[in-house]
Amino acid sequence: MMSQMLQPTSYTASLAKSLTIDEMRALHRQALTEAEAKKTELKLVLASRYRELVGSSDEVLDMQRDAKKTRRTYLKYSWAGGGID
């Protein structure tokens, strides 16, 4: 399969006929630059979302700890006849 050549689309065929080699190289460099910029942008977005997720996870763990502490306090006072009901 790798030995088969890809068939050019009408767009790529028309580009090949209308652009000089230097223009094609410039277009290629521009495409690579834009792709690299998008890659960097995606990395930044993913890093931001990851930090948000970690922050949310920390908040959930804090809430779990608080709930356990509240439950222990409630049980302590309810068994001691503290009248919490």
PDB file of N, CA, C and O in Angstrom:
ATOM      1  N   MET A   1       0.812  -1.192   0.000  1.00  0.00           N
ATOM      2  CA  MET A   1       0.000   0.000   0.000  1.00  0.00           C
ATOM      3  C   MET A   1       0.861   1.264   0.000  1.00  0.00           C
ATOM      4  O   MET A   1       0.518   2.256  -0.643  1.00  0.00           O
ATOM      5  N   MET A   2       1.983   1.222   0.727  1.00  0.00           N
ATOM      6  CA  MET A   2       2.850   2.394   0.777  1.00  0.00           C
ATOM      7  C   MET A   2       3.448   2.692  -0.594  1.00  0.00           C
ATOM      8  O   MET A   2       3.809   3.832  -0.885  1.00  0.00           O
ATOM      9  N   SER A   3       3.550   1.685  -1.416  1.00  0.00           N
ATOM     10  CA  SER A   3       4.161   1.906  -2.723  1.00  0.00           C
ATOM     11  C   SER A   3       3.213   2.594  -3.696  1.00  0.00           C
ATOM     12  O   SER A   3       3.646   3.118  -4.723  1.00  0.00           O
ATOM     13  N   GLN A   4       1.931   2.593  -3.379  1.00  0.00           N
ATOM     14  CA  GLN A   4       0.973   3.257  -4.256  1.00  0.00           C
ATOM     15  C   GLN A   4       1.068   4.767  -4.051  1.00  0.00           C
ATOM     16  O   GLN A   4       1.151   5.247  -2.920  1.00  0.00           O
ATOM     17  N   MET A   5       1.055   5.495  -5.141  1.00  0.00           N
ATOM     18  CA  MET A   5       1.101   6.952  -5.074  1.00  0.00           C
ATOM     19  C   MET A   5      -0.298   7.490  -4.849  1.00  0.00           C
ATOM     20  O   MET A   5      -1.265   6.972  -5.408  1.00  0.00           O
ATOM     21  N   LEU A   6      -0.410   8.528  -4.033  1.00  0.00           N
ATOM     22  CA  LEU A   6      -1.698   9.181  -3.822  1.00  0.00           C
ATOM     23  C   LEU A   6      -2.055   9.985  -5.067  1.00  0.00           C
ATOM     24  O   LEU A   6      -1.200  10.626  -5.679  1.00  0.00           O
ATOM     25  N   GLN A   7      -3.300   9.939  -5.418  1.00  0.00           N
ATOM     26  CA  GLN A   7      -3.758  10.698  -6.571  1.00  0.00           C
ATOM     27  C   GLN A   7      -4.015  12.149  -6.146  1.00  0.00           C
ATOM     28  O   GLN A   7      -4.715  12.383  -5.161  1.00  0.00           O
ATOM     29  N   PRO A   8      -3.464  13.114  -6.869  1.00  0.00           N
ATOM     30  CA  PRO A   8      -3.685  14.514  -6.495  1.00  0.00           C
ATOM     31  C   PRO A   8      -5.147  14.908  -6.734  1.00  0.00           C
ATOM     32  O   PRO A   8      -5.802  14.440  -7.665  1.00  0.00           O
ATOM     33  N   THR A   9      -5.622  15.782  -5.857  1.00  0.00           N
ATOM     34  CA  THR A   9      -6.965  16.316  -6.059  1.00  0.00           C
ATOM     35  C   THR A   9      -6.887  17.390  -7.122  1.00  0.00           C
ATOM     36  O   THR A   9      -5.798  17.806  -7.515  1.00  0.00           O
ATOM     37  N   SER A  10      -8.031  17.836  -7.582  1.00  0.00           N
ATOM     38  CA  SER A  10      -8.031  18.894  -8.602  1.00  0.00           C
ATOM     39  C   SER A  10      -7.412  20.174  -8.042  1.00  0.00           C
ATOM     40  O   SER A  10      -6.777  20.934  -8.775  1.00  0.00           O
ATOM     41  N   TYR A  11      -7.600  20.412  -6.734  1.00  0.00           N
ATOM     42  CA  TYR A  11      -7.017  21.603  -6.109  1.00  0.00           C
ATOM     43  C   TYR A  11      -5.500  21.527  -6.128  1.00  0.00           C
ATOM     44  O   TYR A  11      -4.831  22.477  -6.537  1.00  0.00           O
ATOM     45  N   THR A  12      -4.950  20.390  -5.682  1.00  0.00           N
ATOM     46  CA  THR A  12      -3.494  20.259  -5.654  1.00  0.00           C
ATOM     47  C   THR A  12      -2.912  20.240  -7.059  1.00  0.00           C
ATOM     48  O   THR A  12      -1.821  20.761  -7.291  1.00  0.00           O
ATOM     49  N   ALA A  13      -3.630  19.648  -7.986  1.00  0.00           N
ATOM     50  CA  ALA A  13      -3.149  19.629  -9.376  1.00  0.00           C
ATOM     51  C   ALA A  13      -3.101  21.045  -9.939  1.00  0.00           C
ATOM     52  O   ALA A  13      -2.149  21.408 -10.630  1.00  0.00           O
ATOM     53  N   SER A  14      -4.123  21.845  -9.645  1.00  0.00           N
ATOM     54  CA  SER A  14      -4.136  23.216 -10.158  1.00  0.00           C
ATOM     55  C   SER A  14      -3.052  24.055  -9.481  1.00  0.00           C
ATOM     56  O   SER A  14      -2.458  24.927 -10.114  1.00  0.00           O
ATOM     57  N   LEU A  15      -2.791  23.793  -8.187  1.00  0.00           N
ATOM     58  CA  LEU A  15      -1.698  24.503  -7.509  1.00  0.00           C
ATOM     59  C   LEU A  15      -0.365  24.158  -8.155  1.00  0.00           C
ATOM     60  O   LEU A  15       0.454  25.039  -8.418  1.00  0.00           O
ATOM     61  N   ALA A  16      -0.155  22.882  -8.405  1.00  0.00           N
ATOM     62  CA  ALA A  16       1.105  22.441  -9.000  1.00  0.00           C
ATOM     63  C   ALA A  16       1.329  23.095 -10.361  1.00  0.00           C
ATOM     64  O   ALA A  16       2.469  23.367 -10.739  1.00  0.00           O
ATOM     65  N   LYS A  17       0.267  23.344 -11.085  1.00  0.00           N
ATOM     66  CA  LYS A  17       0.404  23.947 -12.411  1.00  0.00           C
ATOM     67  C   LYS A  17       0.553  25.462 -12.339  1.00  0.00           C
ATOM     68  O   LYS A  17       1.162  26.066 -13.222  1.00  0.00           O
ATOM     69  N   SER A  18      -0.005  26.089 -11.283  1.00  0.00           N
ATOM     70  CA  SER A  18      -0.034  27.548 -11.252  1.00  0.00           C
ATOM     71  C   SER A  18       1.064  28.182 -10.406  1.00  0.00           C
ATOM     72  O   SER A  18       1.322  29.378 -10.548  1.00  0.00           O
ATOM     73  N   LEU A  19       1.719  27.420  -9.531  1.00  0.00           N
ATOM     74  CA  LEU A  19       2.742  27.991  -8.653  1.00  0.00           C
ATOM     75  C   LEU A  19       4.144  27.601  -9.108  1.00  0.00           C
ATOM     76  O   LEU A  19       4.370  26.532  -9.674  1.00  0.00           O
ATOM     77  N   THR A  20       5.063  28.501  -8.839  1.00  0.00           N
ATOM     78  CA  THR A  20       6.464  28.172  -9.084  1.00  0.00           C
ATOM     79  C   THR A  20       6.969  27.317  -7.910  1.00  0.00           C
ATOM     80  O   THR A  20       6.293  27.189  -6.888  1.00  0.00           O
ATOM     81  N   ILE A  21       8.138  26.750  -8.070  1.00  0.00           N
ATOM     82  CA  ILE A  21       8.736  25.945  -7.002  1.00  0.00           C
ATOM     83  C   ILE A  21       8.933  26.794  -5.749  1.00  0.00           C
ATOM     84  O   ILE A  21       8.641  26.343  -4.641  1.00  0.00           O
ATOM     85  N   ASP A  22       9.425  28.011  -5.917  1.00  0.00           N
ATOM     86  CA  ASP A  22       9.633  28.899  -4.766  1.00  0.00           C
ATOM     87  C   ASP A  22       8.317  29.231  -4.074  1.00  0.00           C
ATOM     88  O   ASP A  22       8.256  29.285  -2.846  1.00  0.00           O
ATOM     89  N   GLU A  23       7.268  29.452  -4.853  1.00  0.00           N
ATOM     90  CA  GLU A  23       5.953  29.731  -4.262  1.00  0.00           C
ATOM     91  C   GLU A  23       5.420  28.509  -3.506  1.00  0.00           C
ATOM     92  O   GLU A  23       4.819  28.641  -2.440  1.00  0.00           O
ATOM     93  N   MET A  24       5.647  27.324  -4.069  1.00  0.00           N
ATOM     94  CA  MET A  24       5.230  26.096  -3.382  1.00  0.00           C
ATOM     95  C   MET A  24       5.986  25.930  -2.068  1.00  0.00           C
ATOM     96  O   MET A  24       5.403  25.556  -1.050  1.00  0.00           O
ATOM     97  N   ARG A  25       7.282  26.210  -2.097  1.00  0.00           N
ATOM     98  CA  ARG A  25       8.077  26.111  -0.872  1.00  0.00           C
ATOM     99  C   ARG A  25       7.586  27.109   0.181  1.00  0.00           C
ATOM    100  O   ARG A  25       7.485  26.781   1.363  1.00  0.00           O
ATOM    101  N   ALA A  26       7.289  28.306  -0.258  1.00  0.00           N
ATOM    102  CA  ALA A  26       6.786  29.326   0.664  1.00  0.00           C
ATOM    103  C   ALA A  26       5.440  28.889   1.244  1.00  0.00           C
ATOM    104  O   ALA A  26       5.192  29.050   2.439  1.00  0.00           O
ATOM    105  N   LEU A  27       4.580  28.340   0.398  1.00  0.00           N
ATOM    106  CA  LEU A  27       3.281  27.851   0.856  1.00  0.00           C
ATOM    107  C   LEU A  27       3.467  26.708   1.854  1.00  0.00           C
ATOM    108  O   LEU A  27       2.761  26.631   2.859  1.00  0.00           O
ATOM    109  N   HIS A  28       4.410  25.833   1.572  1.00  0.00           N
ATOM    110  CA  HIS A  28       4.714  24.719   2.467  1.00  0.00           C
ATOM    111  C   HIS A  28       5.224  25.228   3.818  1.00  0.00           C
ATOM    112  O   HIS A  28       4.787  24.760   4.870  1.00  0.00           O
ATOM    113  N   ARG A  29       6.152  26.190   3.780  1.00  0.00           N
ATOM    114  CA  ARG A  29       6.672  26.772   5.032  1.00  0.00           C
ATOM    115  C   ARG A  29       5.553  27.422   5.836  1.00  0.00           C
ATOM    116  O   ARG A  29       5.489  27.276   7.056  1.00  0.00           O
ATOM    117  N   GLN A  30       4.674  28.140   5.143  1.00  0.00           N
ATOM    118  CA  GLN A  30       3.548  28.793   5.813  1.00  0.00           C
ATOM    119  C   GLN A  30       2.633  27.755   6.465  1.00  0.00           C
ATOM    120  O   GLN A  30       2.182  27.939   7.596  1.00  0.00           O
ATOM    121  N   ALA A  31       2.366  26.673   5.751  1.00  0.00           N
ATOM    122  CA  ALA A  31       1.508  25.617   6.297  1.00  0.00           C
ATOM    123  C   ALA A  31       2.159  24.978   7.524  1.00  0.00           C
ATOM    124  O   ALA A  31       1.474  24.700   8.509  1.00  0.00           O
ATOM    125  N   LEU A  32       3.470  24.741   7.476  1.00  0.00           N
ATOM    126  CA  LEU A  32       4.177  24.170   8.619  1.00  0.00           C
ATOM    127  C   LEU A  32       4.163  25.124   9.816  1.00  0.00           C
ATOM    128  O   LEU A  32       3.982  24.699  10.958  1.00  0.00           O
ATOM    129  N   THR A  33       4.356  26.409   9.542  1.00  0.00           N
ATOM    130  CA  THR A  33       4.333  27.413  10.608  1.00  0.00           C
ATOM    131  C   THR A  33       2.960  27.477  11.261  1.00  0.00           C
ATOM    132  O   THR A  33       2.856  27.531  12.487  1.00  0.00           O
ATOM    133  N   GLU A  34       1.906  27.470  10.449  1.00  0.00           N
ATOM    134  CA  GLU A  34       0.540  27.506  10.979  1.00  0.00           C
ATOM    135  C   GLU A  34       0.221  26.237  11.762  1.00  0.00           C
ATOM    136  O   GLU A  34      -0.438  26.294  12.800  1.00  0.00           O
ATOM    137  N   ALA A  35       0.683  25.103  11.272  1.00  0.00           N
ATOM    138  CA  ALA A  35       0.451  23.837  11.973  1.00  0.00           C
ATOM    139  C   ALA A  35       1.164  23.841  13.324  1.00  0.00           C
ATOM    140  O   ALA A  35       0.608  23.376  14.319  1.00  0.00           O
ATOM    141  N   GLU A  36       2.370  24.355  13.365  1.00  0.00           N
ATOM    142  CA  GLU A  36       3.116  24.437  14.625  1.00  0.00           C
ATOM    143  C   GLU A  36       2.433  25.381  15.605  1.00  0.00           C
ATOM    144  O   GLU A  36       2.383  25.104  16.804  1.00  0.00           O
ATOM    145  N   ALA A  37       1.905  26.497  15.101  1.00  0.00           N
ATOM    146  CA  ALA A  37       1.185  27.437  15.964  1.00  0.00           C
ATOM    147  C   ALA A  37      -0.066  26.785  16.543  1.00  0.00           C
ATOM    148  O   ALA A  37      -0.372  26.962  17.722  1.00  0.00           O
ATOM    149  N   LYS A  38      -0.783  26.037  15.724  1.00  0.00           N
ATOM    150  CA  LYS A  38      -1.983  25.333  16.202  1.00  0.00           C
ATOM    151  C   LYS A  38      -1.602  24.270  17.231  1.00  0.00           C
ATOM    152  O   LYS A  38      -2.311  24.074  18.218  1.00  0.00           O
ATOM    153  N   LYS A  39      -0.496  23.595  17.002  1.00  0.00           N
ATOM    154  CA  LYS A  39      -0.029  22.571  17.935  1.00  0.00           C
ATOM    155  C   LYS A  39       0.282  23.203  19.294  1.00  0.00           C
ATOM    156  O   LYS A  39      -0.086  22.660  20.335  1.00  0.00           O
ATOM    157  N   THR A  40       0.956  24.344  19.278  1.00  0.00           N
ATOM    158  CA  THR A  40       1.281  25.064  20.506  1.00  0.00           C
ATOM    159  C   THR A  40       0.013  25.528  21.205  1.00  0.00           C
ATOM    160  O   THR A  40      -0.115  25.402  22.423  1.00  0.00           O
ATOM    161  N   GLU A  41      -0.917  26.061  20.437  1.00  0.00           N
ATOM    162  CA  GLU A  41      -2.193  26.517  21.001  1.00  0.00           C
ATOM    163  C   GLU A  41      -2.937  25.356  21.662  1.00  0.00           C
ATOM    164  O   GLU A  41      -3.476  25.501  22.760  1.00  0.00           O
ATOM    165  N   LEU A  42      -2.962  24.228  21.002  1.00  0.00           N
ATOM    166  CA  LEU A  42      -3.635  23.049  21.549  1.00  0.00           C
ATOM    167  C   LEU A  42      -2.970  22.598  22.847  1.00  0.00           C
ATOM    168  O   LEU A  42      -3.659  22.243  23.804  1.00  0.00           O
ATOM    169  N   LYS A  43      -1.647  22.610  22.888  1.00  0.00           N
ATOM    170  CA  LYS A  43      -0.931  22.224  24.110  1.00  0.00           C
ATOM    171  C   LYS A  43      -1.307  23.153  25.265  1.00  0.00           C
ATOM    172  O   LYS A  43      -1.511  22.700  26.392  1.00  0.00           O
ATOM    173  N   LEU A  44      -1.398  24.455  24.978  1.00  0.00           N
ATOM    174  CA  LEU A  44      -1.752  25.416  26.025  1.00  0.00           C
ATOM    175  C   LEU A  44      -3.172  25.200  26.525  1.00  0.00           C
ATOM    176  O   LEU A  44      -3.428  25.273  27.726  1.00  0.00           O
ATOM    177  N   VAL A  45      -4.092  24.934  25.609  1.00  0.00           N
ATOM    178  CA  VAL A  45      -5.480  24.683  25.996  1.00  0.00           C
ATOM    179  C   VAL A  45      -5.567  23.415  26.836  1.00  0.00           C
ATOM    180  O   VAL A  45      -6.240  23.395  27.867  1.00  0.00           O
ATOM    181  N   LEU A  46      -4.895  22.367  26.402  1.00  0.00           N
ATOM    182  CA  LEU A  46      -4.918  21.108  27.143  1.00  0.00           C
ATOM    183  C   LEU A  46      -4.298  21.264  28.530  1.00  0.00           C
ATOM    184  O   LEU A  46      -4.810  20.711  29.504  1.00  0.00           O
ATOM    185  N   ALA A  47      -3.220  21.998  28.623  1.00  0.00           N
ATOM    186  CA  ALA A  47      -2.581  22.223  29.923  1.00  0.00           C
ATOM    187  C   ALA A  47      -3.512  22.987  30.853  1.00  0.00           C
ATOM    188  O   ALA A  47      -3.595  22.686  32.044  1.00  0.00           O
ATOM    189  N   SER A  48      -4.208  23.969  30.309  1.00  0.00           N
ATOM    190  CA  SER A  48      -5.154  24.741  31.108  1.00  0.00           C
ATOM    191  C   SER A  48      -6.293  23.860  31.608  1.00  0.00           C
ATOM    192  O   SER A  48      -6.666  23.927  32.779  1.00  0.00           O
ATOM    193  N   ARG A  49      -6.838  23.044  30.729  1.00  0.00           N
ATOM    194  CA  ARG A  49      -7.933  22.139  31.108  1.00  0.00           C
ATOM    195  C   ARG A  49      -7.464  21.117  32.140  1.00  0.00           C
ATOM    196  O   ARG A  49      -8.213  20.759  33.049  1.00  0.00           O
ATOM    197  N   TYR A  50      -6.232  20.650  32.001  1.00  0.00           N
ATOM    198  CA  TYR A  50      -5.681  19.690  32.957  1.00  0.00           C
ATOM    199  C   TYR A  50      -5.575  20.336  34.338  1.00  0.00           C
ATOM    200  O   TYR A  50      -5.929  19.725  35.347  1.00  0.00           O
ATOM    201  N   ARG A  51      -5.081  21.592  34.375  1.00  0.00           N
ATOM    202  CA  ARG A  51      -4.983  22.294  35.661  1.00  0.00           C
ATOM    203  C   ARG A  51      -6.362  22.477  36.279  1.00  0.00           C
ATOM    204  O   ARG A  51      -6.513  22.344  37.493  1.00  0.00           O
ATOM    205  N   GLU A  52      -7.370  22.779  35.467  1.00  0.00           N
ATOM    206  CA  GLU A  52      -8.736  22.908  35.967  1.00  0.00           C
ATOM    207  C   GLU A  52      -9.226  21.581  36.549  1.00  0.00           C
ATOM    208  O   GLU A  52      -9.855  21.552  37.607  1.00  0.00           O
ATOM    209  N   LEU A  53      -8.933  20.498  35.856  1.00  0.00           N
ATOM    210  CA  LEU A  53      -9.355  19.171  36.318  1.00  0.00           C
ATOM    211  C   LEU A  53      -8.690  18.818  37.639  1.00  0.00           C
ATOM    212  O   LEU A  53      -9.347  18.316  38.551  1.00  0.00           O
ATOM    213  N   VAL A  54      -7.397  19.076  37.750  1.00  0.00           N
ATOM    214  CA  VAL A  54      -6.684  18.792  38.990  1.00  0.00           C
ATOM    215  C   VAL A  54      -7.251  19.650  40.119  1.00  0.00           C
ATOM    216  O   VAL A  54      -7.432  19.167  41.237  1.00  0.00           O
ATOM    217  N   GLY A  55      -7.530  20.909  39.831  1.00  0.00           N
ATOM    218  CA  GLY A  55      -8.119  21.793  40.831  1.00  0.00           C
ATOM    219  C   GLY A  55      -9.477  21.291  41.291  1.00  0.00           C
ATOM    220  O   GLY A  55      -9.779  21.309  42.484  1.00  0.00           O
ATOM    221  N   SER A  56     -10.291  20.845  40.351  1.00  0.00           N
ATOM    222  CA  SER A  56     -11.606  20.300  40.697  1.00  0.00           C
ATOM    223  C   SER A  56     -11.466  19.044  41.537  1.00  0.00           C
ATOM    224  O   SER A  56     -12.221  18.846  42.489  1.00  0.00           O
ATOM    225  N   SER A  57     -10.517  18.201  41.197  1.00  0.00           N
ATOM    226  CA  SER A  57     -10.284  16.975  41.960  1.00  0.00           C
ATOM    227  C   SER A  57      -9.887  17.306  43.394  1.00  0.00           C
ATOM    228  O   SER A  57     -10.350  16.667  44.339  1.00  0.00           O
ATOM    229  N   ASP A  58      -9.034  18.301  43.547  1.00  0.00           N
ATOM    230  CA  ASP A  58      -8.627  18.724  44.888  1.00  0.00           C
ATOM    231  C   ASP A  58      -9.828  19.226  45.679  1.00  0.00           C
ATOM    232  O   ASP A  58      -9.949  18.938  46.870  1.00  0.00           O
ATOM    233  N   GLU A  59     -10.714  19.973  45.030  1.00  0.00           N
ATOM    234  CA  GLU A  59     -11.910  20.476  45.706  1.00  0.00           C
ATOM    235  C   GLU A  59     -12.821  19.332  46.136  1.00  0.00           C
ATOM    236  O   GLU A  59     -13.382  19.366  47.231  1.00  0.00           O
ATOM    237  N   VAL A  60     -12.972  18.331  45.295  1.00  0.00           N
ATOM    238  CA  VAL A  60     -13.799  17.170  45.643  1.00  0.00           C
ATOM    239  C   VAL A  60     -13.208  16.453  46.854  1.00  0.00           C
ATOM    240  O   VAL A  60     -13.941  16.054  47.758  1.00  0.00           O
ATOM    241  N   LEU A  61     -11.894  16.291  46.873  1.00  0.00           N
ATOM    242  CA  LEU A  61     -11.246  15.644  48.017  1.00  0.00           C
ATOM    243  C   LEU A  61     -11.427  16.469  49.292  1.00  0.00           C
ATOM    244  O   LEU A  61     -11.652  15.914  50.367  1.00  0.00           O
ATOM    245  N   ASP A  62     -11.330  17.785  49.170  1.00  0.00           N
ATOM    246  CA  ASP A  62     -11.573  18.654  50.326  1.00  0.00           C
ATOM    247  C   ASP A  62     -13.004  18.509  50.835  1.00  0.00           C
ATOM    248  O   ASP A  62     -13.230  18.443  52.044  1.00  0.00           O
ATOM    249  N   MET A  63     -13.968  18.458  49.920  1.00  0.00           N
ATOM    250  CA  MET A  63     -15.368  18.288  50.322  1.00  0.00           C
ATOM    251  C   MET A  63     -15.575  16.941  51.000  1.00  0.00           C
ATOM    252  O   MET A  63     -16.318  16.843  51.976  1.00  0.00           O
ATOM    253  N   GLN A  64     -14.924  15.904  50.487  1.00  0.00           N
ATOM    254  CA  GLN A  64     -15.045  14.574  51.088  1.00  0.00           C
ATOM    255  C   GLN A  64     -14.493  14.594  52.517  1.00  0.00           C
ATOM    256  O   GLN A  64     -15.106  14.047  53.434  1.00  0.00           O
ATOM    257  N   ARG A  65     -13.349  15.220  52.694  1.00  0.00           N
ATOM    258  CA  ARG A  65     -12.746  15.331  54.025  1.00  0.00           C
ATOM    259  C   ARG A  65     -13.671  16.093  54.975  1.00  0.00           C
ATOM    260  O   ARG A  65     -13.872  15.684  56.118  1.00  0.00           O
ATOM    261  N   ASP A  66     -14.233  17.207  54.489  1.00  0.00           N
ATOM    262  CA  ASP A  66     -15.147  18.000  55.314  1.00  0.00           C
ATOM    263  C   ASP A  66     -16.397  17.203  55.675  1.00  0.00           C
ATOM    264  O   ASP A  66     -16.875  17.279  56.807  1.00  0.00           O
ATOM    265  N   ALA A  67     -16.924  16.445  54.728  1.00  0.00           N
ATOM    266  CA  ALA A  67     -18.122  15.641  54.990  1.00  0.00           C
ATOM    267  C   ALA A  67     -17.830  14.576  56.043  1.00  0.00           C
ATOM    268  O   ALA A  67     -18.656  14.336  56.924  1.00  0.00           O
ATOM    269  N   LYS A  68     -16.665  13.937  55.963  1.00  0.00           N
ATOM    270  CA  LYS A  68     -16.306  12.927  56.961  1.00  0.00           C
ATOM    271  C   LYS A  68     -16.166  13.565  58.342  1.00  0.00           C
ATOM    272  O   LYS A  68     -16.617  13.006  59.341  1.00  0.00           O
ATOM    273  N   LYS A  69     -15.539  14.732  58.387  1.00  0.00           N
ATOM    274  CA  LYS A  69     -15.370  15.429  59.654  1.00  0.00           C
ATOM    275  C   LYS A  69     -16.731  15.825  60.231  1.00  0.00           C
ATOM    276  O   LYS A  69     -16.966  15.675  61.430  1.00  0.00           O
ATOM    277  N   THR A  70     -17.615  16.326  59.386  1.00  0.00           N
ATOM    278  CA  THR A  70     -18.963  16.711  59.822  1.00  0.00           C
ATOM    279  C   THR A  70     -19.717  15.490  60.328  1.00  0.00           C
ATOM    280  O   THR A  70     -20.404  15.567  61.347  1.00  0.00           O
ATOM    281  N   ARG A  71     -19.597  14.379  59.638  1.00  0.00           N
ATOM    282  CA  ARG A  71     -20.287  13.150  60.054  1.00  0.00           C
ATOM    283  C   ARG A  71     -19.770  12.668  61.403  1.00  0.00           C
ATOM    284  O   ARG A  71     -20.554  12.276  62.267  1.00  0.00           O
ATOM    285  N   ARG A  72     -18.446  12.695  61.585  1.00  0.00           N
ATOM    286  CA  ARG A  72     -17.876  12.285  62.867  1.00  0.00           C
ATOM    287  C   ARG A  72     -18.377  13.185  64.002  1.00  0.00           C
ATOM    288  O   ARG A  72     -18.728  12.706  65.080  1.00  0.00           O
ATOM    289  N   THR A  73     -18.404  14.477  63.744  1.00  0.00           N
ATOM    290  CA  THR A  73     -18.893  15.419  64.752  1.00  0.00           C
ATOM    291  C   THR A  73     -20.356  15.147  65.069  1.00  0.00           C
ATOM    292  O   THR A  73     -20.748  15.123  66.236  1.00  0.00           O
ATOM    293  N   TYR A  74     -21.158  14.943  64.044  1.00  0.00           N
ATOM    294  CA  TYR A  74     -22.579  14.650  64.237  1.00  0.00           C
ATOM    295  C   TYR A  74     -22.761  13.380  65.069  1.00  0.00           C
ATOM    296  O   TYR A  74     -23.536  13.361  66.025  1.00  0.00           O
ATOM    297  N   LEU A  75     -22.041  12.321  64.695  1.00  0.00           N
ATOM    298  CA  LEU A  75     -22.161  11.059  65.426  1.00  0.00           C
ATOM    299  C   LEU A  75     -21.695  11.201  66.868  1.00  0.00           C
ATOM    300  O   LEU A  75     -22.294  10.622  67.774  1.00  0.00           O
ATOM    301  N   LYS A  76     -20.656  11.951  67.082  1.00  0.00           N
ATOM    302  CA  LYS A  76     -20.128  12.164  68.437  1.00  0.00           C
ATOM    303  C   LYS A  76     -21.185  12.821  69.320  1.00  0.00           C
ATOM    304  O   LYS A  76     -21.413  12.392  70.451  1.00  0.00           O
ATOM    305  N   TYR A  77     -21.827  13.864  68.798  1.00  0.00           N
ATOM    306  CA  TYR A  77     -22.814  14.582  69.597  1.00  0.00           C
ATOM    307  C   TYR A  77     -24.149  13.845  69.685  1.00  0.00           C
ATOM    308  O   TYR A  77     -24.845  13.952  70.695  1.00  0.00           O
ATOM    309  N   SER A  78     -24.511  13.103  68.649  1.00  0.00           N
ATOM    310  CA  SER A  78     -25.789  12.394  68.714  1.00  0.00           C
ATOM    311  C   SER A  78     -25.695  11.212  69.671  1.00  0.00           C
ATOM    312  O   SER A  78     -26.692  10.893  70.320  1.00  0.00           O
ATOM    313  N   TRP A  79     -24.559  10.553  69.792  1.00  0.00           N
ATOM    314  CA  TRP A  79     -24.388   9.440  70.723  1.00  0.00           C
ATOM    315  C   TRP A  79     -24.236   9.949  72.165  1.00  0.00           C
ATOM    316  O   TRP A  79     -24.559   9.255  73.129  1.00  0.00           O
ATOM    317  N   ALA A  80     -23.747  11.148  72.269  1.00  0.00           N
ATOM    318  CA  ALA A  80     -23.559  11.704  73.607  1.00  0.00           C
ATOM    319  C   ALA A  80     -24.842  12.321  74.145  1.00  0.00           C
ATOM    320  O   ALA A  80     -24.875  12.864  75.249  1.00  0.00           O
ATOM    321  N   GLY A  81     -25.902  12.224  73.338  1.00  0.00           N
ATOM    322  CA  GLY A  81     -27.184  12.794  73.769  1.00  0.00           C
ATOM    323  C   GLY A  81     -27.192  14.311  73.656  1.00  0.00           C
ATOM    324  O   GLY A  81     -27.856  15.008  74.421  1.00  0.00           O
ATOM    325  N   GLY A  82     -26.448  14.794  72.697  1.00  0.00           N
ATOM    326  CA  GLY A  82     -26.361  16.246  72.510  1.00  0.00           C
ATOM    327  C   GLY A  82     -27.611  16.855  71.902  1.00  0.00           C
ATOM    328  O   GLY A  82     -27.713  18.077  71.799  1.00  0.00           O
ATOM    329  N   GLY A  83     -28.544  16.040  71.506  1.00  0.00           N
ATOM    330  CA  GLY A  83     -29.801  16.566  70.975  1.00  0.00           C
ATOM    331  C   GLY A  83     -29.726  17.064  69.550  1.00  0.00           C
ATOM    332  O   GLY A  83     -30.563  17.876  69.155  1.00  0.00           O
ATOM    333  N   ILE A  84     -28.800  16.634  68.786  1.00  0.00           N
ATOM    334  CA  ILE A  84     -28.725  17.041  67.384  1.00  0.00           C
ATOM    335  C   ILE A  84     -29.557  16.062  66.570  1.00  0.00           C
ATOM    336  O   ILE A  84     -29.184  14.896  66.440  1.00  0.00           O
ATOM    337  N   ASP A  85     -30.645  16.505  66.037  1.00  0.00           N
ATOM    338  CA  ASP A  85     -31.492  15.669  65.161  1.00  0.00           C
ATOM    339  C   ASP A  85     -32.223  16.498  64.176  1.00  0.00           C
ATOM    340  O   ASP A  85     -32.979  15.967  63.363  1.00  0.00           O
TER     341      ASP A  85
END
